[in-house]
């Protein structure tokens, strides 16, 4: 582990960046290293961070033979909700499981996510993630892009994906040790939303990541490859309000943290 890097250093970097209440998960991947956690790990709204484990659950279903990536899927009008970016998914549109995964992760498409909820089943997808070693990750309700919230009779509470589990899952995707790792990583690398932590990267750095926002939280996390070759799984959950105004604080956190991550 790099000199001076510990949970207290992570917490200081977040505080100095003005991020307020924050939870951080960090693990080095190119050489064996422990998972470092700072801040409260429980009770967070997962927001769109839930889309990454949902994509992995879809890959589990493909491996089990329940679904195939090329399977045709028709978009149910009941799954329509607003998106921050234009979506190709309209009521009655035909798509595939592969496209749903890509849209949910790379463009944070809420409609694609809701269709995946129906295809995979919440309890089954949650059980599949628990079997992979992520028992705190639970799929409970569909996503809404705006008021009014989507009608969801099957909702059982708030989706959960603790920051430490998110960091471990990004690490598993990077090292290819979960189903669908290559496909999910490709979607992360094609990320449409590149504010937050990406704004604090140095020259030559790469960040394959996913953001998550609601009116009450703002998150970011992914696979960070530094120009010097060091590779990390990095996640930060915050109680910042969603919007571009928090981008400079995330960027400041990344700039403060980055020197601690280099050899």
C-alpha angles and dihedrals in degrees: 000000000000117000115270094013115130138124091277091055091051092051092048092051091052093046093048089050089056095242095140116203107016140163120206135193121189133171133167113233109180090063124024111273139159124258108255117205129188129180131014111328099191135068099033124141103237094210111178093342084086089073094074097059088041088058089051090050088055090054090051089054090051091050090050091052095242092118140008129221091237095048113129114242127187118214110242112219087227089070096057119119137144123288129197090227128040113276127208088212113101130160110293094011117145117230139153135245089249092056092046091055093047095048094045093053106030098040100020088237109188095197091054089049093051092049088052090052089058095044097047102032120232099247094045093047091048091049091049092054091046089053089054090055103269105109094158092061110094131169109216111149143018121253127258123201096197144354129322095053117235115269104255115169090176095059115127102177137295124340113250130209109151116217093242091054090046090054092048091048093052087050091052091049090050093050095041096240100130128063114273093014096145093047094046093046091052089055091048090051090052091055114160095196109067106162123103114045094006090068090065098053121123126232110293095015120131128202121190099190154145129226128206129198142173131159088274106035141040121194141173135179145148148116112324119199113187122210089249092059100259113138125202141174106226130181132170125182117191141179091231116130117253117264145080092284091079094052095090091054092052089047090050090052092052092048091050093047100042098076089054090056097055123092 
